[in-house]
Amino acid sequence: MKLSTAVALRVSNILRERKMSQYRLEKIIAMPHNTMKTLMGERNSSVNLKTVMQIIRGLEMTTAEFFDDPIFESEELEID
Protein backbone atom coordinates (compact mmCIF):
# COMPACT_ATOMS: atom_id res chain seq x y z
CA MET A 1 0.00 0.00 0.00
CA LYS A 2 1.24 3.48 -0.83
CA LEU A 3 1.81 5.99 1.96
CA SER A 4 -0.69 8.37 0.34
CA THR A 5 -3.35 5.64 0.44
CA ALA A 6 -2.59 4.90 4.09
CA VAL A 7 -2.94 8.60 4.99
CA ALA A 8 -6.25 8.84 3.12
CA LEU A 9 -7.57 5.72 4.88
CA ARG A 10 -6.50 7.05 8.27
CA VAL A 11 -8.23 10.39 7.66
CA SER A 12 -11.37 8.59 6.47
CA ASN A 13 -11.42 6.37 9.55
CA ILE A 14 -11.01 9.32 11.91
CA LEU A 15 -13.75 11.27 10.16
CA ARG A 16 -16.06 8.25 10.39
CA GLU A 17 -15.26 7.72 14.09
CA ARG A 18 -15.99 11.36 14.83
CA LYS A 19 -19.08 11.45 12.61
CA MET A 20 -17.48 14.36 10.81
CA SER A 21 -17.74 15.11 7.10
CA GLN A 22 -14.81 15.74 4.83
CA TYR A 23 -16.48 19.04 3.94
CA ARG A 24 -16.48 20.11 7.60
CA LEU A 25 -12.77 19.33 7.93
CA GLU A 26 -12.08 21.31 4.75
CA LYS A 27 -13.84 24.32 6.26
CA ILE A 28 -12.04 24.00 9.63
CA ILE A 29 -8.61 24.02 8.01
CA ALA A 30 -9.52 26.30 5.08
CA MET A 31 -8.38 23.73 2.56
CA PRO A 32 -9.67 23.91 -1.00
CA HIS A 33 -11.98 21.04 -1.89
CA ASN A 34 -9.78 20.00 -4.82
CA THR A 35 -6.75 19.63 -2.55
CA MET A 36 -8.65 17.37 -0.17
CA LYS A 37 -10.23 15.48 -3.05
CA THR A 38 -6.77 14.83 -4.52
CA LEU A 39 -5.40 13.66 -1.17
CA MET A 40 -8.33 11.35 -0.54
CA GLY A 41 -8.48 10.02 -4.11
CA GLU A 42 -6.81 6.93 -5.48
CA ARG A 43 -5.11 8.95 -8.22
CA ASN A 44 -2.88 10.59 -5.63
CA SER A 45 0.62 9.10 -5.83
CA SER A 46 2.28 11.17 -3.12
CA VAL A 47 1.43 13.03 0.03
CA ASN A 48 2.62 16.47 1.10
CA LEU A 49 3.74 16.70 4.74
CA LYS A 50 2.44 20.27 5.03
CA THR A 51 -1.03 19.10 3.96
CA VAL A 52 -0.98 16.17 6.38
CA MET A 53 0.07 18.44 9.26
CA GLN A 54 -2.71 20.86 8.40
CA ILE A 55 -5.22 17.99 8.56
CA ILE A 56 -3.79 16.68 11.83
CA ARG A 57 -4.12 20.10 13.44
CA GLY A 58 -7.65 20.48 12.10
CA LEU A 59 -8.52 17.16 13.70
CA GLU A 60 -7.03 18.47 16.96
CA MET A 61 -4.66 15.53 17.23
CA THR A 62 -0.97 15.23 17.82
CA THR A 63 1.22 13.87 15.06
CA ALA A 64 1.92 10.83 17.25
CA GLU A 65 -1.81 10.16 17.70
CA PHE A 66 -2.42 10.36 13.96
CA PHE A 67 0.40 7.98 13.05
CA ASP A 68 -0.30 5.61 15.97
CA ASP A 69 -2.25 3.20 13.80
CA PRO A 70 -1.42 -0.28 12.49
CA ILE A 71 -1.83 0.97 8.91
CA PHE A 72 1.52 2.76 9.22
CA GLU A 73 3.34 -0.22 10.76
CA SER A 74 3.27 -2.51 7.73
CA GLU A 75 6.66 -3.51 6.36
CA GLU A 76 5.07 -3.33 2.91
CA LEU A 77 4.09 0.34 3.18
CA GLU A 78 5.50 2.00 0.04
CA ILE A 79 7.17 5.29 0.92
CA ASP A 80 8.62 6.04 -2.52
C-alpha positions in Angstrom: 0.0 0.0 0.0 1.2 3.5 -0.8 1.8 6.0 2.0 -0.7 8.4 0.3 -3.4 5.6 0.4 -2.6 4.9 4.1 -2.9 8.6 5.0 -6.3 8.8 3.1 -7.6 5.7 4.9 -6.5 7.1 8.3 -8.2 10.4 7.7 -11.4 8.6 6.5 -11.4 6.4 9.5 -11.0 9.3 11.9 -13.8 11.3 10.2 -16.1 8.3 10.4 -15.3 7.7 14.1 -16.0 11.4 14.8 -19.1 11.5 12.6 -17.5 14.4 10.8 -17.7 15.1 7.1 -14.8 15.7 4.8 -16.5 19.0 3.9 -16.5 20.1 7.6 -12.8 19.3 7.9 -12.1 21.3 4.8 -13.8 24.3 6.3 -12.0 24.0 9.6 -8.6 24.0 8.0 -9.5 26.3 5.1 -8.4 23.7 2.6 -9.7 23.9 -1.0 -12.0 21.0 -1.9 -9.8 20.0 -4.8 -6.7 19.6 -2.6 -8.7 17.4 -0.2 -10.2 15.5 -3.1 -6.8 14.8 -4.5 -5.4 13.7 -1.2 -8.3 11.4 -0.5 -8.5 10.0 -4.1 -6.8 6.9 -5.5 -5.1 8.9 -8.2 -2.9 10.6 -5.6 0.6 9.1 -5.8 2.3 11.2 -3.1 1.4 13.0 0.0 2.6 16.5 1.1 3.7 16.7 4.7 2.4 20.3 5.0 -1.0 19.1 4.0 -1.0 16.2 6.4 0.1 18.4 9.3 -2.7 20.9 8.4 -5.2 18.0 8.6 -3.8 16.7 11.8 -4.1 20.1 13.4 -7.6 20.5 12.1 -8.5 17.2 13.7 -7.0 18.5 17.0 -4.7 15.5 17.2 -1.0 15.2 17.8 1.2 13.9 15.1 1.9 10.8 17.3 -1.8 10.2 17.7 -2.4 10.4 14.0 0.4 8.0 13.1 -0.3 5.6 16.0 -2.2 3.2 13.8 -1.4 -0.3 12.5 -1.8 1.0 8.9 1.5 2.8 9.2 3.3 -0.2 10.8 3.3 -2.5 7.7 6.7 -3.5 6.4 5.1 -3.3 2.9 4.1 0.3 3.2 5.5 2.0 0.0 7.2 5.3 0.9 8.6 6.0 -2.5 
